[in-house]
Amino acid sequence: MTRIGLFATCLADTLFPDVARAVVEVLERLDCEVDFPQQQACCGQMHINSGYQHQTIPMIENFVDSFDPYDVIVVPSASCAATIRHQQAMVARAEGFPELATRVEAVAERTFEFSELLVEVLGVTDVGAAYPHTVTYHPTCHSLRMLRIGDNAVRLLREVEGLELVDLPDADQCCGFGGTFAIKNADTSAAMVADKADCVVASGAGVCTAVDSSCLMNIGGVLERQGKRVQTVHLAEILASTEGQ
Amino acid sequence: MSGGVGEARSYEPVPAPRGVGHLRGTDSFPKAARVALDDPQLRRNLGRATRTIRDKRAQVVDEVDDWQALRDAGAALKESTMAQLPELLEQLESNVIAQGGTVHWARDANEANAIVAGLVKAHGETDVIKVKSMATQEIALNEALAAEGISAWETDLAELIVQLGDDMPSHILVPAIHKNRSEIRDIFLSEIDNIDPDISDDPRQLAMAARSHLRRRFLSTKVGISGANFAVAETGTLSVVESEGNGRMCLTLPDVLITVMGIEKLVPTWQDLEVFLQLLPRSATGERMNPYTTFWTGVHDGDGPSEFHLVLLDNGRTATLADEVGRQALHCIRCSACLNVCPVYERTGGHAYGSVYPGPIGAILTPQLTGIEDNPTLPYASTLCGACYDVCPVKINIPEVLVHLRAQKVQIKADHASVPSGEDVAMAAAAWAMSNGQRFSMAQRPLGLGRLLSRNRGGRRTIRKAPWPLSRWTTYRDSPSPPKQTFRTWWATTRRGGAQK
């Protein structure tokens, strides 16, 4: 049996434990063996994208040490998976750690975003979920344009019992999160996420889902502030659901 | 400054000088962005205009089967051109001279402005007509000429609107994108002599008013000034690609033509234009082919200008070329596709960037031309969403360069500060805590205190008011409350030690 190492991501570990739990639940339902190496912490994305890449070497080392023993690594975030696949080795090389870069590349080849793992590696689209709600899907920028995982999530959602999938207007537009962008350019970020929230409401869905907790936290925070009834729910939580079954 | 082929002209690469040109704004990007963000009319104008152009572009790009191969070819051509730039520039120079032109080398904006002003004065002229040109906007040539008593008349319609309105361009291709029709009519009414006082804001009426205003200039002005989209090294040919035909008037009617061109604009051979003349119009205006493409090679008796000067402008480009990651910004062919898809540009407009080069390409080009210390906030003016990279016709990896420049900015700031900034300290502490599972687990505990700030709202706990700097988040949106238990703790208590099923 394939041994899957779960990289929960620092964000989900700390703020959205239900997302990581849902990943475990879905994978175990599919008879996978999932482990959570306790040594793990963060992939370094925030530091790299904020200009502090020189501080990330110990973070990258820790990531590689944590996940080296696993056949497959799953990440419930496209942007963290993209950092592992496209940034860690580049940074290690730029900072003068070519051996670390080689180790990173070996791990990165076995690292997959959650929907990517299900559809492209395990070859599953029906995970036996039930979720009787109207749902709209926001394709996050890093899933769309860095990992290019296309319609994996949509294919999974279509197989969920009772789920009605509705289109999100201007779906491919960024939600305005951008990590520290939301703090450094708070006003611009707010203008972007306000438009995204309007589109979510206009979709008529009761639930907005995505493969990144960070973007959902951004969109959901605005919907919450506006007192809208639309919920933001990570794809893994929908796939783990057996509501009404 | 001007001279013959092979003349020694080496110098230390330096940034574009301060105090001249339009590459530095007065405010930081986040502050300057507020002007547009607070102007709903401007945001509607921008949103509508960028959406129209990006939809047109997407349509005409979709019809080209080998678009991705064309992009690869464009990127490869630019890369090889940059690798042999000095040799190609000298080849261009000798061919321009052989065809009867004169070549001038300007290491910066001041030198270029002085060369052009000197040439105009040598002919005893006080007026020049201009083709829309980014290079001359970059060096603020119009202002430099005005200081010498020379009036420069912009002939591109949008550039004319900007000039008459005493404004700055806010888009590379559509400089007046921030103005709507009625605003343009008001500018024309107050600035154009003998205009019909009953003119409406119908685009055709406005265009006709500009046409009759400009026609007098075209027929009477002796000196024309242009930029260049391309220069062909093997023949010494220059090219301008445009929509209106006003550019061609300026390039053919005057006696003297002066072209100011960034040194990165050249292509080695005629054949290379085949690639770029397919990539540029579709990416820029969303047209299969632009209406006017003008080529000229030196001077010809009785046909066109009798005197041609080419001013080759550095102004920070050699310094940019020295950066292995950042140099790809010089591959830009000024199509503006990245501006039109950028969710940040769409909301802030071009003026927020404080430079003639706004949008994603501006965020990577401007700080490199000026040196990053003069534009430290521009590399952060992006969410790294990657839409710009997807549409770039020469595949400039803008997100990669943005991240690269952010690292440079942090390094330079740290090198110059006697005490580390709050952000530096916070990031270092976070890096320490996030390099190890045990430390991270410890760090998560005080974060749990965030629950004290949260309130239950309709079944979910959220935080409405967080302390600085997270207050910048909660000004606009709720923050999730930390859960009772992190995933790590849950796993340790339920799964570790054989609890797994």
Interface residues (C-beta under 8 A of the other chain):
Chain A: A8 C10 A12 D13 T14 L15 F16 P17 D18 A20 R21 E28 F36 P37 Q38 Q39 Q40 A41 C42 G44 M46 H47 I48 N49 S50 G51 Y52 Q53 H54 Q55 T56 P58 M59 E61 N62 S66 Q87 C141 H142 L144 R145 M146 D172 Q173 C174 G176 F177 G178 G179 T180 F181 A182 I183 K184 N185 A186 D187 T188 S189 A190 A191 M192 V193 A194 M217 N218 G220 G221 V222 E224 R225
Chain B: F29 P30 A33 R34 L37 R43 P343 V344 R347 T348 T377 P379 Y380 A381 S382 T383 L384 C385 G386 A387 Y389 D390 V403 R406 A407 Q408 K409 V410 Q411 M427 A428 A430 A431 W432 A433 M434 S435 N436 G437 R439 F440 S441 Q444 L447 R457 R460 T462 R464 P469 L470 R472 W473 T475 Y476 R477 D478 S479 P480 P482 P483 Q485 T486 F487 R488 W490 W491 A492 R495 R496 K501
